[in-house]
Amino acid sequence: MKRIAHYILIIAITLSTLGIVTMTSCSGFLNERSNDLAYIHTADDLDELLIGSCYLSVAPTTPRKYESYYFSYLQYMADETEELIGNTRYNPEANIRPRVFGYYTWQQHVGDAFDGLKSYKESIDWLRVYNHILTLNIVLDEAERIDTPTVADQNRIKRIKAEAHFLRAAYYFQLVNLYALPYAPENLDKPGVPLKESHFIEKKKFTRATISEVYALISNDLSLAIKEIEGQPTRSLYRISEAGVILFASRVALYMQDWQRAEEYASKALSLHPTLCNLNALGVDSYFFSVDNPELFFSMGGGLVCAEMGSSSPIGGFSVSKELYQLYNKDDLRGTRFIERIKVKGAQPNGYQLRACKTTPKLMGKSEVSDVFVLRSAEIYLNLAEALAMQGKSAEAVRFLKQLHQNRYKVGAALPDIDTSPKGLINEIRKERRMELCFESQRWFDIRRYRVQSQSPEKIELTHTYTIYKKEGRNSFPDITYFYTLPANEDEGYVLPLPREERTFNDIIQDNPRIERKPTKIIQHETK
């Protein structure tokens, strides 16, 4: 374990342009790195580096340390959450709301708080992910240098390379879907994100590769990972497996609208991991996101949303959107196993909070299963259904939807009717994804890709509210509520601007245009 800490120290450099600025000089760092990496002699050494510095870590802090969590804003940009407004004895500004205001209301400067007086760093995730990518490049380079005298050693290195290729693909996929337009033929030559493939620090300012080039790297890395991990045993929920790599490849194929390839990958993943968790068998005191759930087969990163909504002072924070909650009918167990209806004193209008509860809030953000990056078999069924429906194979698509429903509805209840018309079936699948994959960091990306699909494109308008409170004695009361709207026909609002710190340092990198968004409606609350 000391070696792991040592390697983390080596790799945890300050990145402003994908790794050229260090505490001392660039050349000094390169010399130090080459000396220290001489300690990597075996596959075990390389495996420790992979575990310690390449996977998304679980934050070791309470939910108040938001910067410790990856992509803490991602769940708040779509239509999964809404404000919980009400009277409270606590400070509504002490939760995540001020920090995510710019993301939540699709602002030009996502790091700015509502009052414009405070700014939060925009580059935390950008730097962390590129740091992981640089480390993965080092792992892949060093893997070619390790002696492998035995078959066991050779298989170990293949496994390490598979994990490294998968992780690099996953990180570029995350970045390009945050900071670039969605994949579509008309967008392929548009700016994606910078590509860093070398294993050494480069003293240069990076420009953005095209969306086509980024997806080419993602696809190539996944192809390599699939070959390298074939037949390798599953190690744990927190190390990627063969089924996980192939399922993720099917997700990428969906985004690329390559329906046949998405079907092929999802079918292969299903043959490896077909198990679904029947919610009828889930214990009353059990949570769906648990290491004991046989449906789950990969997780990395922590879980913030359930912990944040489980705060003892939720007013002024967030609740599950009523629109999402109302999609579940009375026989759909997801309406109670994925979401809790909790009585909260002072909450408006009815005294309740709708709380995301796929995992327990009692773990204070250190949940067993991540809401940032998780792979499970339900997504296989949904990916198959979508890929089949897009190819006109309606009967097969319906079969997979029904298999999922059989594990989500009360025993003996009538399963919902499914519209089997071409457009109706696609809408059913999209609705099912929204209900099933809620609070798993997929909804924002789904909304983006639906906008550009050649078959049944869908553009929706999003509206969020942001409430300012006034203090009277020990109590806080809602004063003014501002409404912000992201129009259906505005493409720029669905792409994050590049981090301000990156743009300040790297004056040649192209930014994404965004407007300064003003409220579309303002409500003054009655004085208490």
C-alpha positions in Angstrom: 0.0 0.0 0.0 2.9 2.4 0.5 3.8 1.9 -3.1 0.3 3.0 -4.1 0.5 6.2 -2.1 3.9 6.8 -3.6 2.6 6.4 -7.1 -0.4 8.6 -6.4 2.0 11.3 -5.2 4.0 11.0 -8.4 1.0 11.3 -10.7 -1.1 13.8 -8.8 0.4 16.8 -10.6 -1.3 20.2 -11.2 -2.8 20.1 -14.7 -3.8 23.3 -16.5 -3.3 22.3 -20.1 -3.5 18.5 -19.6 -0.3 18.3 -17.6 2.4 20.8 -18.3 2.5 22.9 -15.1 4.1 21.5 -12.0 5.2 22.8 -8.7 8.7 23.2 -10.1 9.8 23.0 -13.8 8.4 20.7 -16.4 11.8 19.2 -17.1 12.4 18.6 -13.4 9.1 16.7 -13.1 9.9 14.6 -16.1 13.3 13.6 -14.6 11.7 12.8 -11.3 8.9 10.8 -12.9 11.3 8.6 -14.9 13.3 7.8 -11.8 10.3 7.0 -9.6 8.6 4.9 -12.2 11.7 2.7 -12.1 10.0 1.2 -9.0 7.4 -0.4 -11.3 9.0 -3.9 -11.9 6.1 -6.3 -11.9 2.4 -6.6 -12.9 1.6 -6.3 -9.2 3.2 -2.8 -9.1 1.3 -1.7 -12.2 -1.9 -3.1 -10.8 -1.5 -1.1 -7.7 -1.0 2.1 -9.8 -4.1 1.3 -11.7 -6.2 0.8 -8.6 -4.8 3.8 -6.7 -4.8 6.4 -9.4 -7.0 5.5 -12.4 -10.4 4.6 -11.1 -12.8 7.3 -9.9 -12.4 7.4 -6.1 -15.0 7.5 -3.4 -14.9 10.8 -1.5 -13.7 10.2 2.1 -15.6 13.3 3.4 -19.1 14.4 4.3 -21.5 15.7 1.6 -20.6 19.3 2.5 -17.2 18.8 0.7 -18.8 19.0 -2.7 -15.5 19.4 -4.5 -14.5 15.9 -3.4 -17.2 14.4 -5.6 -17.0 13.8 -9.3 -19.6 15.6 -11.5 -21.7 16.7 -8.5 -23.7 19.0 -10.8 -24.7 16.4 -13.4 -27.9 15.3 -11.7 -29.2 18.8 -11.4 -29.0 20.0 -15.1 -31.9 17.8 -16.5 -35.4 17.2 -15.2 -34.8 14.8 -12.4 -34.7 17.4 -9.6 -36.5 20.5 -8.5 -36.2 22.9 -5.5 -37.7 22.0 -2.2 -39.1 25.4 -1.1 -40.3 26.1 2.4 -39.8 27.7 5.8 -36.8 26.5 7.7 -34.7 27.1 10.8 -31.6 26.2 8.9 -29.5 28.2 6.3 -30.8 27.2 2.8 -27.5 28.5 1.4 -25.5 25.9 3.3 -26.3 23.1 0.9 -25.2 22.3 -2.7 -27.6 24.9 -4.2 -25.3 27.9 -4.5 -22.5 25.7 -5.8 -24.5 24.3 -8.7 -26.5 27.4 -9.5 -24.7 28.1 -12.8 -25.1 24.5 -13.9 -28.7 24.2 -12.7 -29.8 27.3 -14.5 -27.6 26.8 -17.6 -25.5 29.9 -17.2 -22.7 31.3 -19.3 -20.4 31.2 -16.3 -21.3 27.9 -14.5 -19.0 28.6 -11.5 -20.8 31.8 -10.5 -23.2 31.9 -7.6 -26.6 33.6 -7.9 -25.4 36.9 -6.5 -22.3 37.0 -8.8 -20.1 37.8 -5.8 -18.8 34.3 -5.3 -17.3 32.0 -7.9 -16.4 28.3 -7.6 -13.7 26.5 -9.5 -15.0 25.1 -12.8 -12.0 23.0 -13.6 -12.0 20.5 -10.8 -13.5 17.6 -12.8 -11.7 18.6 -15.9 -8.3 18.4 -14.2 -9.1 15.3 -12.3 -10.3 13.4 -15.3 -7.3 14.4 -17.4 -5.0 13.5 -14.6 -6.6 10.0 -14.6 -6.1 9.9 -18.4 -2.4 10.8 -18.1 -1.9 8.1 -15.5 -3.7 5.6 -17.8 -1.4 6.5 -20.6 1.6 5.8 -18.3 0.0 2.4 -17.3 -0.4 1.4 -20.9 3.1 2.5 -21.8 4.7 0.7 -18.8 2.6 -2.4 -19.5 4.7 -2.9 -22.7 7.9 -2.9 -20.6 7.0 -5.4 -17.9 8.6 -8.9 -18.2 5.9 -11.6 -18.4 7.8 -14.9 -18.1 4.6 -16.9 -17.3 1.2 -17.3 -18.8 -0.2 -16.0 -15.5 1.9 -12.8 -15.9 0.8 -12.4 -19.5 -2.9 -12.7 -18.5 -2.4 -10.2 -15.7 -0.9 -7.6 -18.1 -3.7 -8.2 -20.6 -6.2 -7.6 -17.8 -4.5 -4.4 -16.7 -4.4 -3.1 -20.3 -8.1 -4.0 -20.7 -9.0 -2.0 -17.6 -6.8 1.0 -18.7 -8.3 1.0 -22.2 -11.8 0.9 -20.8 -11.2 3.7 -18.3 -9.7 6.0 -20.9 -12.6 5.4 -23.2 -15.1 6.1 -20.3 -13.4 9.3 -19.4 -13.2 10.7 -22.9 -16.9 9.7 -23.3 -17.8 11.6 -20.2 -15.8 14.7 -21.3 -17.1 14.8 -24.9 -20.7 14.5 -23.7 -20.2 17.4 -21.2 -18.1 19.8 -23.3 -19.2 19.1 -27.0 -22.3 18.8 -29.1 -23.9 15.3 -29.2 -22.7 12.8 -31.7 -24.5 13.3 -35.0 -23.3 13.4 -38.7 -23.7 17.2 -38.8 -21.6 17.6 -35.7 -18.6 15.3 -36.4 -16.3 18.1 -37.5 -17.3 20.3 -34.6 -14.9 20.8 -31.6 -14.8 17.9 -29.2 -12.2 17.9 -26.3 -8.4 17.8 -26.3 -6.9 14.3 -26.8 -4.0 13.4 -24.6 -2.6 10.0 -25.6 1.1 10.3 -24.7 2.5 9.1 -21.4 4.7 12.1 -20.7 4.2 15.7 -19.9 4.1 17.9 -23.0 5.0 21.6 -22.7 2.4 22.9 -25.1 -1.1 24.3 -25.2 -3.7 21.8 -26.4 -6.5 22.4 -28.9 -9.7 20.5 -29.2 -9.9 17.4 -31.4 -13.1 17.0 -33.4 -16.0 15.0 -32.1 -15.3 12.4 -34.8 -11.7 12.0 -33.6 -12.7 11.7 -29.9 -15.3 9.0 -30.7 -12.7 7.2 -32.9 -10.4 6.9 -29.9 -13.2 5.8 -27.6 -14.3 3.1 -30.1 -10.7 1.9 -30.6 -10.0 1.7 -26.9 -13.2 -0.2 -26.3 -12.4 -2.7 -29.1 -9.0 -3.3 -27.5 -10.5 -3.7 -24.0 -13.0 -6.2 -25.3 -10.3 -8.4 -26.8 -8.0 -8.0 -23.8 -10.6 -8.8 -21.2 -12.2 -11.8 -23.0 -12.5 -14.8 -20.7 -10.9 -12.9 -17.7 -12.7 -13.7 -14.4 -14.7 -11.0 -12.6 -12.8 -9.6 -9.7 -15.2 -7.3 -7.8 -17.9 -4.7 -8.2 -15.2 -2.1 -8.2 -13.1 -3.5 -11.1 -14.4 -3.5 -14.6 -15.5 -6.9 -15.9 -16.0 -8.3 -19.4 -19.7 -7.8 -19.2 -19.1 -4.2 -18.1 -16.9 -3.3 -21.0 -19.3 -4.8 -23.5 -22.3 -3.1 -21.9 -20.5 0.2 -22.0 -19.6 -0.4 -25.7 -23.4 -0.8 -26.4 -24.0 2.5 -24.7 -21.5 4.2 -26.9 -22.9 2.6 -30.0 -26.4 4.0 -29.0 -25.0 7.5 -28.8 -23.4 7.0 -32.2 -26.8 5.7 -33.6 -25.1 2.5 -34.7 -28.1 0.4 -33.8 -26.8 -2.9 -35.2 -23.6 -2.7 -33.2 -25.5 -1.6 -30.1 -27.7 -4.7 -30.4 -24.7 -7.0 -30.9 -22.8 -5.6 -27.9 -25.9 -5.6 -25.7 -26.8 -9.2 -26.7 -23.3 -10.3 -25.8 -23.5 -8.5 -22.4 -26.8 -10.2 -21.8 -25.3 -13.6 -22.3 -22.7 -12.8 -19.7 -25.0 -11.1 -17.1 -28.7 -11.5 -17.6 -29.8 -11.3 -13.9 -32.3 -8.7 -12.9 -33.2 -7.8 -9.3 -36.9 -8.5 -8.7 -38.1 -5.6 -6.5 -40.7 -7.8 -5.0 -37.9 -9.7 -3.3 -36.0 -6.7 -2.1 -36.2 -6.5 1.7 -38.1 -3.6 3.4 -34.8 -2.3 5.0 -32.7 -3.0 1.9 -31.6 -0.4 -0.7 -31.5 -1.2 -4.4 -27.9 0.1 -4.8 -26.1 -2.5 -2.6 -23.2 -4.8 -3.1 -25.6 -7.6 -2.6 -27.7 -6.7 -5.6 -26.9 -9.3 -8.3 -28.0 -6.9 -11.0 -25.0 -4.6 -10.5 -21.6 -5.5 -12.0 -19.6 -2.3 -11.9 -19.4 0.9 -9.9 -16.8 3.7 -9.4 -17.0 7.1 -7.8 -19.1 8.1 -4.8 -22.7 8.9 -4.4 -23.8 12.4 -3.5 -27.4 12.8 -4.6 -29.1 10.4 -2.1 -27.0 11.7 0.7 -27.7 15.4 -0.2 -31.4 14.8 -0.4 -31.2 12.9 2.9 -29.9 15.9 4.7 -31.6 16.7 8.1 -32.4 20.2 6.6 -33.5 19.5 3.1 -35.5 22.8 2.6 -33.6 25.1 0.3 -32.0 22.0 -1.3 -33.4 19.6 -3.9 -36.2 17.1 -4.2 -37.1 14.6 -6.9 -39.1 16.3 -9.6 -42.8 15.7 -9.3 -42.9 15.1 -13.1 -40.5 12.1 -12.7 -42.3 10.8 -9.6 -45.7 10.9 -11.4 -44.5 8.6 -14.1 -44.6 5.6 -11.8 -48.1 4.0 -11.4 -49.3 2.5 -8.1 -48.1 -1.0 -9.0 -44.6 0.1 -10.1 -42.3 -0.7 -7.2 -39.7 1.7 -8.4 -42.0 4.5 -7.2 -41.3 3.5 -3.7 -37.9 1.7 -3.9 -36.2 4.4 -6.0 -38.0 7.4 -4.4 -39.2 8.0 -0.9 -42.0 10.4 0.1 -40.8 12.0 3.4 -42.7 14.4 5.6 -40.7 17.6 6.1 -42.0 20.3 8.4 -42.4 23.6 6.5 -42.0 22.2 3.0 -44.3 23.7 0.4 -46.9 23.1 -0.9 -47.8 19.9 0.9 -45.2 19.3 3.6 -43.4 16.5 1.8 -40.0 15.9 0.1 -39.5 13.3 -2.6 -36.1 11.8 -1.9 -34.0 9.8 -4.2 -33.3 6.6 -2.3 -31.5 4.0 -4.5 -28.9 4.0 -1.8 -29.1 4.9 1.9 -28.4 8.6 2.8 -26.9 7.4 6.1 -23.6 6.6 4.5 -22.9 10.4 4.2 -21.9 10.2 0.6 -19.7 7.1 0.8 -22.3 4.9 -0.7 -21.5 1.3 -1.7 -22.7 2.0 -5.3 -22.0 5.2 -7.3 -24.6 7.6 -8.8 -21.8 8.9 -11.1 -20.8 5.7 -13.0 -22.6 2.4 -12.6 -23.2 -0.5 -14.9 -26.1 -3.0 -14.4 -28.1 -5.5 -16.3 -31.3 -3.3 -16.5 -29.4 -1.1 -18.9 -28.7 -4.1 -21.1 -32.4 -4.7 -21.5 -33.1 -1.0 -22.3 -30.2 -0.8 -24.8 -31.4 -3.9 -26.5 -35.0 -2.6 -26.7 -33.8 0.8 -28.1 -31.5 -0.7 -30.7 -34.1 -3.2 -31.8 -36.9 -0.6 -32.0 -34.7 1.7 -34.1 -34.2 -1.2 -36.5 -37.9 -1.9 -36.8 -37.8 -5.1 -34.7 -40.7 -4.1 -32.5 -41.7 -7.5 -31.2 -38.2 -8.3 -29.9 -37.9 -4.8 -28.4 -41.3 -5.3 -26.5 -40.1 -8.7 -25.2 -37.1 -7.1 -23.4 -39.3 -4.3 -22.0 -41.7 -6.8 -20.6 -38.9 -8.8 -19.0 -37.9 -5.6 -17.2 -41.4 -4.9 -16.2 -41.9 -8.4 -14.7 -39.1 -7.5 -12.2 -40.4 -4.0 -11.4 -44.1 -4.4 -10.8 -46.0 -5.9 -7.9 -46.6 -9.6 -8.1 -50.1 -10.2 -9.6 -50.4 -6.6 -10.9 -51.2 -6.1 -14.6 -48.2 -5.0 -16.5 -48.6 -1.7 -18.4 -49.7 -1.7 -22.0 -46.9 -0.9 -24.5 -47.5 1.2 -27.6 -46.0 -0.9 -30.4 -46.3 1.7 -33.2 -42.8 2.7 -34.4 -42.8 6.2 -32.8 -44.9 5.1 -29.8 -42.5 2.3 -28.9 -39.5 4.6 -29.1 -41.3 7.0 -26.7 -42.0 4.1 -24.4 -38.4 3.1 -24.2 -37.3 6.7 -23.6 -39.8 6.9 -20.7 -38.6 3.6 -19.3 -35.0 4.8 -19.4 -36.0 7.9 -17.5 -37.7 5.9 -14.8 -35.2 3.1 -14.5 -31.9 4.9 -14.8 -32.9 8.0 -12.8 -30.1 9.5 -10.6 -27.4 7.5 -12.4 -25.9 10.4 -14.4 -27.6 9.3 -17.6 -30.6 11.6 -18.0 -28.8 14.7 -19.1 -26.8 12.8 -21.7 -30.0 11.0 -23.0 -31.8 14.4 -23.4 -28.8 15.6 -25.5 -28.7 12.6 -27.8 -32.4 12.5 -28.4 -32.2 15.9 -29.9 -30.0 14.8 -32.8 -31.3 11.3 -33.5 -32.2 10.8 -37.2 -35.2 8.7 -36.1 -37.8 10.3 -33.9 -35.7 13.3 -32.7 -37.0 14.8 -29.5 -36.3 18.3 -28.2 -37.8 19.3 -24.8 -37.9 22.6 -22.9 -36.5 22.6 -19.4 -37.5 25.0 -16.6 -35.8 25.3 -13.1 -36.6 27.6 -10.2 -34.1 29.2 -7.8 -35.4 30.8 -4.6 -33.9 33.5 -2.5 -34.6 33.3 1.3 -34.8 36.1 3.9 -33.8 35.6 7.5 -36.1 36.6 10.3 -34.6 35.7 13.7 -33.7 32.1 13.6 -35.9 31.3 10.7 -35.6 31.6 6.9 -38.5 32.2 4.6 -38.8 32.1 0.8 -38.7 35.6 -0.5 -38.3 35.6 -4.3 -38.4 32.6 -6.7 -36.8 33.0 -10.1 -37.7 30.8 -13.1 -35.0 29.9 -15.7 -35.8 28.2 -19.0 -33.6 26.3 -21.4 -35.6 26.4 -24.7 -36.0 23.3 -26.8 -34.4 24.9 -29.8 -31.3 26.3 -28.1 -28.4 23.9 -28.8 -25.7 25.9 -26.9 -27.4 25.5 -23.6 -27.0 21.7 -23.8 -23.2 22.0 -23.9 -21.0 23.2 -20.9 -18.6 26.0 -21.5 -15.0 25.0 -21.1 -13.7 25.6 -17.5 -12.8 29.2 -16.9 -9.4 28.3 -15.5 -8.5 26.3 -18.6 -9.5 29.2 -20.9 -7.5 31.7 -18.8 -4.4 29.6 -19.0 -4.8 28.2 -22.6 -5.6 31.2 -24.8 -5.7 29.2 -28.0 -8.4 26.7 -27.0 -11.9 27.3 -28.5 -14.8 27.8 -26.0 -18.4 26.8 -26.4 -20.8 29.8 -26.8 -23.5 30.3 -24.2 -25.8 33.2 -23.4 -26.1 35.0 -20.1 -29.4 33.5 -19.0 -31.9 35.8 -17.4 -35.1 34.7 -15.4 -38.2 34.3 -17.6 -40.5 34.7 -14.6 -40.2 36.1 -11.0 -42.6 35.4 -8.1 -42.6 37.4 -4.9 -43.6 35.3 -1.9 -46.0 36.7 0.7 -44.3 38.2 3.7 -44.6 36.1 6.8 
